[in-house]
Amino acid sequence: MNTLKQFPYKHALVLGLAKSGTAAATTLLRNHIQVRINDSQTEEDAEIVEQFTRLGAEVIVGGHPLSVLNEIEVIVKNPGIPYDNPVLQEAIKREIPIITEIELAALLADHHDIIGITGSNGKTTTTTLVYDMLLASERRIKLAGNIGVVATEVAEKLRDDEKLLLELSSFQLMGIQQFKPNVAGLLNLFDAHLDYHGTVDDYITAKANVFVNQTKDDYLVYNLDDPRVIEAIKKAKAKRIPFSMEEKNIDGAWLDNEYMYFKEEQIIALRDIVLVGDHNKENILAAIAISLLMGATKTGIHEVLTSFSGVEHRLQFVANKQNRLFYNDSKATNMLATEKALQAFQQPTILLVGGLDRGDNYHLLIPYLTYVKTMIVFGETADKLQEVAKQEDIHVTKVQDVKEAVHMAYELSAPGEIILLSPACASWDQYKTFEERGNMFIQAVHTLA
C-alpha cells in the first residue's frame, strides 16, 4: 500500500465526512497523522463515529464549533463544503492551509504517472474515453476523482506499473498545493458554479490549478477554440498540445470534413465514430491527444470510438420505444450542457427540463430550441421554463417529476421523434443527485409498452 510522502503536517482536521472525507480520514490515520473529524450532519450515535473513534480519531459531530480548529495544522475539506463555512472562514484568518483529498491522492501517487482532466463541460465523457482508450491499448490505468471513485482510495493501492486518471472539479482543484499531473487536460471554461466561487475569475483560477504546478517536462492539452482557455494558460510551463474543431494542421488534435488527426497522422474517419454531437467531437479530440501522450495505440483508440456510445447520464441512449428514441442527459446541470445536447439532434424533440432554481435566465436557451416541438417542465424552474416555451410558441406541459414527464412525453410523441431529458438545472430541489434523477428517467422509460 502506498504511503503519504512529503506531507508536512502532524495534526489534521477532516471537515465533512461523506465518501471523500471518510477516505481522507482513513488515509491520514493509516499514515500516523493525528486526525480530528468534524461533520455537522452526522449523529453522535452513528456507527461511523464509533468506527473512527476506535481507530484513534477525535470525532465532533452535530455542528461546526470553531474550537475544532484548536491545534490544527491543515484542513482536508469535503469539496462540496463552501468556503463561507464559519470554520473555513476562521481557518483562513488563522492562515491554516485548506486542501481536498485530491492533494492526498497526489502525494500517495507521487512516483506514478497522473492524468488530470477538467473543464466546465465534457469532463466525464473525455475522462471515460481516455480510460477506455488506454485499456484498449493494454495500458494499466486506474480511474478516480469527480467521476465517482474517491481518489485517495485508488491512489493508496496503485501498482508501480499503473497510471492514475482523475476527473477533477473546480471544487476539488481549489484545494491543492503540490498536485501535478504529467498530462493535464483543460477542455473549456464557461460561467459555472458561481454560487460557490463567487466570481468567474475565481472559478477560472480554480480550474487553472490543474496545470499550475506543471513543469516543462509535463503536457497540457487545451482547447484552442476557447478564448478563456487561451487566456488562462498564458503562464503555463508545460508543453502545450492544442485540440481544435476550427484550426487545421496544428501540432495537436484536429479534424477536417472526413477524418480526425493527431498532428500529421490520420486517426479515424468521422463516419466510424458512433458518439453523437459536435460537442462530443471536441471531447474526442481532447481524449485522442491525452491518450496518445500516455501511450495509447491508434488501434486501441479506433476500437473505442467505433463502439463507445456515451457515459451514463450524459446523452446516454436508453431505448427505442415504438420508434421514439429516449436519451438520458441528466448530467446536464447547466444551460450550456443542455445547449450542447440540443445541438446533437435535428429531429423533432420533446425536451424534459427543469430543476433547482439558481436564478439563471433560461431565455438564453431560445436559439437552441429550433427542433423542440414540446417542452415538459418540472421542479423549481418549471414556471420560468414555461414562460420561455410560450414565448417561442412551443407546446409546454408542467408535471411533478421526471417519472411523470416520461409518460407525458411518450403520450405526446410521434414515431421518429427524440425524447430528451436534459434538465439545464441541478437536481437538488427534488433529487439527491443527477444520477438519481437519471435513473428515475431510465426506469420510467423501461416501464413503457
N, C-alpha and C positions, 0 to 999 in steps of 0.2 A: 504494500500500500504506500502511495506517495505521501510525503510529509511536507508541512509548510516550511519553506525556506525564505530567509530574509524577511521574516515577519517580526518587526522590532518591538511589539507590544506584549506586555505580560498580563494586562487586565482589560478584558473587552466586554462591552455591553452589546448584546444582540437585541435589537429593537424590532419587535414583531416576530411572531413565530411563523405560521403558515409553512409552506414547503421550504422556501429558501432560508428562513430563519432557523427552522429545525435542522436543516443540513449544515448551516454555518455553525451553529452551536455545537453540533456533534463533532464537526471537523476541529474546531478550536479545542474542545475538551480532549480529543484524541492526541492533540499536539501539546498538551500540558499547559494550555493557556487558562488563566483564571477567568471564568465566564459568569456574567450576570445576564439574565434574560428578563425582558420586560415586554408584556403583551397586555393590552387593555381589554381584549375580547375574551380572554381565557378565564375560566372559573378556577378558584383556588383548589377545588377538589377534583379537577380534571386529571386524567391518567397521565397526560404528558408532563404535568407539573411534578408528579411523583417520580416519573422516569428520569427527568433531568436533575432533580434534587438528588436522586440516588447516584447519578453519575458525577455529582460534585458541583453542579451549577447552583447559583443563587437565583431563585425564580420569584419575580414580583409581577403579579397579575391584577387585573381589575381596574387599572388606571395607569397614568404616566406621571408619578411624582418626580419632581426634579432631583430628589435625593438619589435616584438611580444613577446619577452621574458621578457621585462621590467616588473618588479614586480611579475613575475610568480613564484609560489612555486612548481608546479608539472605540468607535461605534460601528457595528455592522448592521445596517438597517435593511428592512424589507423594502424592495424597490417601490412598492405601492404607497408607502407612508410619505405624505407630502412634507416638504421642508418647513411649512408653517406650524408643524407639531411643536408644542412648547418645549419638549425635551431637546429637540433638534435645534430650536432657536437658541436655547441656553447653551447648548454644546458649541454652537458657532461663536457665541460671545466668549466662551472659555477657550476657543481655538482647539477643541478636541476634534481630531480627524473623523470624518464620516465616510465610510466605504460601503459597498454592497458585496455580496458573496462572489460576484464575478472577479473581484480583486483576489479573493482567497483562491479561487479556481486557477487564476493565472500563476499564483505562487506555487500551487501544488503541481502545476504542469510546466514548470519553468524550463525544462530541457526538451519539451515536446514542441512540435510544430502546431501553432494555433492559427485558426482562421476565424476572423470576426466579421460578421455581416450586419449592417444596419441601414436604415433608411426610413422614410415616412411610410412608404407602402412597398409591398413586394418582398419583404424580408423572409417570410415563411416559405413562399414559393421558391425563391432563389436559394435559400439555405437547403431546402429539401432537394432541389435539383443538384446542387454541388455534392451533397451527401450521396445521392444515388449514382452520380457520375463517377465519383471516386470508388464507390463499392463495385460498380460495374467494371472498373478498371483494375480491380483486385488490389486496391489500396486500403490499408487498415485505418478506419476513421470512426470516431465516436461523436455523437450529436447531442447538444445540450443548449441551455440558455433559455431565452424567451419562448422557445418552441415548446416548452412544457416540461423539460427534464432539467433538474437542478444541476448547475454546472459543477459545483464542488463535489457532489456525489460521483459524477463521472470522472472528474479530474483526479480524485483520490485513487481510482482504480485503473488509470491509463497504463497500458503496457508501453515498454520502451519504443516499440515499432508503430505506435498508434498516434494519429493526429487528433486534435480536438477542434471540432467545428461548432461555433457559437452563433446563434441568432441573438442579437443584442438590441434592447430597447433603450430609449433615451434615459429612462428611469435607472436602468442598470448602469449605464455609462457615466452618469453623474458621479457615481461613487467609485472611481478608480484612481490609483496613484501610479502603480508600476505596470499595469496591464499593457501588453504589447503583442498584438498578433503578428505573425510572419506575413500573412496576407490579410489585408483589411478590404472590405467592400462597402462603399458609400453609394447607395442606389439612387436616392433622390431626397429632396428637402422641401416639404410643404408645411404650411401652418398646421400644427397638431399639438395636442396636449398642452395648450396654453393655459388651461385652468391649473395645471401642475407647475409648469415652468415660469409662467408669468409673461414673458416676452418671447418673440421669435428669436431674438439674438441669444437668449439663454438656452432656448431649445436647440439651436444650431450648435452652440458651444458644447452642449452635452453630447450631441451626435459626433462632433469632431473629435471627441475623446477616443474614438475607435482607432485613430491614427496618430494622436498627439505624441505618443512615446516611441513611434516607429523610427528607425534609422535608415540609412542608405542601403542597408542590406535587406530591407523588407520591401513589400509591394503594396501599393494602394490602387485598387481597381475602382474607378469612379465614372460617373455619368457625365459625359462630355456635353450632353444636351441640356443640362440643368444649370442655369446661371448661379443659383445659390450654392450648388456643389462646387462649381469652379471658383467662386469667391472663398468658400470655406477651406479649400485645400491649398491655398496660395503658400502657406508656410509649412506644408507637409514636407518631411525629409525623405520619405520613402520613394522608391522608383514608382512613377505614376503610369498606370496602364488604363487607358480610356476604353469605354464602350459607347457606341452611338448608333442611333437609328437614322441619323441625318448625314453624318460625315462618312466619306468613303476612303478606303485605302489608308486607314490610320494604323498606328502602332499598337493595336489592341483588337477588340471585337467589334465587328460591323456587319452590315448586310447590304445587299442590293435587291433587285426585284425577284431574284431566284434563289440566292444562297446566303448563308451566314459564313463569316470568315473570322479567323484569328490571325491578325497581321496579314500575311500573304497567302495563308493556307485556307483552302475551301474546307469547311467543317461539315455542313449538312444542307440539303435542299430544303427550302421553306415548305414545299409541298409535303415533305415527310414528317413535319412536326405536328403532333396531334393536339398540343395545348392551344386553346383558342385565345384570341385577344391581342391587340397591338401592345398593350402594357406588358403582356407576358413575353413578347419578343424582347423587350428591354431586360426582363428578368433572365431570360435565356442567354442573352449576350453576356450579361454580368456573370452568370454561372459558368459559361464556357471559359471566360477569361480566368476566373478564380480556380476552377478545377484543373485547367491545363497548367497553371502555375504551380499547383500542388501535385502534379504527376498523373493526371487523368490521361487516358488514351482517346484518340479520335473514335475508335470502335466503341469504347465504353460510353462516350457522350452520345453517339448515334443510337446505341441501344436504348438509352434512357429517353431521348427526345422522340423516338418513334413509338413509345409506349406510355409515357407519363401524361396523364390527363388532368392533373391538378391535385392539390392537397385538400384535406378535409376543411370544409367551411370557407374555402377560397375558390369561387367559381367552380365548385365541385358538381360534376354531373351526378344526379341522383337517380333518375328513372325516366323512361318513356312510357307515359300512360295515355293510351288512345291517341298517339301521335302528338301529345303535348310533352315538351321537354322541360324537366324540372332541374333548376340549378340552385345550389346552396352556396350563397356568398355571405354567410353570417359574419364572417371576419371583417366585412366592410363596415367598420365602426366610425367612419367619417365620410364626408361628401366626396372627397377625391376618389376613394376606393369605389364608391358607387358609380361615379362618372366613368371610371375605367371599365367597370363591369358592363355598363350600358353600351359602351363603345364596342364591346365584343360581339354584339348581335345586330343583325339587320333584318330580323323577322319581327312581326307584331309581338309585343312583350307585355305581360302583366307583371307589374313591379310591386313586390311586397316590401314595405318600407316603414320605418318608424322606430322609436326607442327613447333613450334618455335625452332630455332637453338641456343642451348646453348653451342655448342662446344663439345657435347658428342661423344664418339666413339661407333658407332652403330654396329661395328663388334662384340661387346660383346653379341649381340643378337643371334649370329650364333648357339650356342649349343641348342637353344630353338626353332629352325626353322624346326625341324625334320618332322613335319606333314604339314608344309606350302608348298603348291603347287604353289601359286601365291601371289605376293605382289603388292598391289596397293598403290602408294605413292603420297603424296601431301604436300604442304606447303614448308617452308624454307629448311627443311631437306630432301626434295624429292631426290635430286641428291645423297646425302650421302647414303640414304637407297637403292637407285637403284644400287649403287656400291656393297653393301652387297648382294643383291639378285643375281646379275650377278656372283659374286664370288662363290656363292653356287649353281649356275645353276638353280635358281628359276625363273620362269617366272615373269616378272615385267612390270607394266604399270604405267605411270605417268599421273596424272589427275590434274584438277584445284582445286577441293574442295571435301568435303565429299559427297555431293549430287551426283556428277558425279561418285565418287568412288563406291557408292552403285549400280548404274545402270551398271557400268562396271563389278563389281563383279558378279552380277546376270547373266549377259551375258556370263561370262567365267565359271560359276559354273556348277556342275552336281548334280543330286539328291544324298542326303546323306552327302553333304559337309557342313562345317561350314563357315559362312561369319562373320568375327570378326573385329569390329572397336576397336583397342587397340593402340592408336597413339604413345606411348612411348615418347611423347613430350607435352609441354604445348600448349595451344590453341591460344595464344595471337597474333600470326602472322596473323591469319585470322578471329578469333572469339573472342568476349569479354570474354567468359568463356568456360570451358569444357562442361557446361550444354548446352550452345547454340550449340556447336559442336555436342553433343549427340542428341539433339532434331532435328537437321537437318538430322542426320542419321535415326532416328526413322521415321520422316516424309517421307523421301525418300523411306524407306522400305515399308511403307504403301501405296505408290503410285504404287508399283509393282503389276503386274497381278497375 
